[in-house]
Amino acid sequence: SCQARAGGDWTGHVGSDPEPPAALGRQLQEGCRLRLVGAAGRGDRRVPDKTIGKIATCLELRSAALQSTQSQDGFKLEDLKKLEPILKNILTYNKEFPFDVQPVPLRRILAPGEEENLEFEDDDEEGGAGAGSPNSFPARVPGTLLPRLPSEPGMTLLTIKIEKIGLKDAGQCIDPYITVSVKDLNGIDLSPVQDTPVASRKEDTYVHFNVDIEIQKHIEKLTKGAAIFFEFKHYKPKKRFTSTKCFAFMEMDEIKPGPIIIELYKKPTDFKRKKLQLLTKKPLYLHLHQTLHKE
């Protein structure tokens, strides 16, 4: 259960390799949030959205604390255990929430192709409130990075550092993150999809990430014509969903050590790479740095 993992499983990782608890934190954060919303939708006794949002905030704070190497401050395991009685009695809990936090709003992330079916305007024109805004529902929270695969003799692994992306309205993007996927020529996934955490900062015409992505397949095992896609996503409060703003991709002949900048294309993401339209004529790109690991 959520509460069992919140109070138990993490204890064994304290003081050891930070990666397992970080991964657990992300899983707990996502899993608990989905279960809570499921409980909220059953029967007449609904859990207040504010309670769910506050619990989600605490889970995100704990996940961030687990992934941070800078300080011991932050949302501690002892704090998280205070949520246990709420989680156990989620349908009947009526006491004051133990932490003064703002609720995380429930957000919608659209499936590929779904956004085109909604009434939407260009990103430069947000339009009126409620335009094409369906009922909100929770989706996966950004920050689902995976550790590097075990090395194999003669095989190459690729780490891509996403440094920054250039956008004319970079400062206006809310909670931006990038979804990374590896697709074949038919747009079929060749490895697990990963989401970066929300960007570290926005500055002038750049959104900065500075995060490493471990590609989850040895380069030699990728099929001919495969490509690595980067979808830049941000939250639109008026429409209440997370939208893809633009995308970029790297093909196999571009995999080489060192820095690389790649062009940005207009949405919707074209995984088959047949109808590509540049996002802008301005010199704005996705800035990456590649590292190859080979035994």
Stockholm file with secondary structure:
# STOCKHOLM 1.0

chainA/1-295         SCQARAGGDWTGHVGSDPEPPAALGRQLQEGCRLRLVGAAGRGDRRVPDKTIGKIATCLELRSAALQSTQSQDGFKLEDLKKLEPILKNILTYNKEFPFDVQPVPLRRILAPGEEENLEFEDDDEEGGAGAGSPNSFPARVPGTLLPRLPSEPGMTLLTIKIEKIGLKDAGQCIDPYITVSVKDLNGIDLSPVQDTPVASRKEDTYVHFNVDIEIQKHIEKLTKGAAIFFEFKHYKPKKRFTSTKCFAFMEMDEIKPGPIIIELYKKPTDFKRKKLQLLTKKPLYLHLHQTLHKE
#=GR chainA/1-295 SS CHHHHHHTGGGGGTTSCSHHHHHHHHHHHHHHHHHHHHHHTSSSCCCCHHHHHHHHHHHHHHHHHHHCCSCSCSSCHHHHHTTHHHHHTTTTCCSCCSSCCCCCCCCEECCTTTGGGSCCCCTTCCCSTTTTCCCCCCCCCSCCCCCCCCCCTTCEEEEEEEEEEECTTGGGCEEEEEEEEEECTTSCBSSCCEECCSCSEEETTEEEEEEEEECSSCGGGSCTTCEEEEEEEEEETTTTEEEEEEEEEEEGGGCCSEEEEEECEESSCCTTCSSCCBSCSSSCEEEEEEEEEEC
#=GC SS_cons         CHHHHHHTGGGGGTTSCSHHHHHHHHHHHHHHHHHHHHHHTSSSCCCCHHHHHHHHHHHHHHHHHHHCCSCSCSSCHHHHHTTHHHHHTTTTCCSCCSSCCCCCCCCEECCTTTGGGSCCCCTTCCCSTTTTCCCCCCCCCSCCCCCCCCCCTTCEEEEEEEEEEECTTGGGCEEEEEEEEEECTTSCBSSCCEECCSCSEEETTEEEEEEEEECSSCGGGSCTTCEEEEEEEEEETTTTEEEEEEEEEEEGGGCCSEEEEEECEESSCCTTCSSCCBSCSSSCEEEEEEEEEEC
//
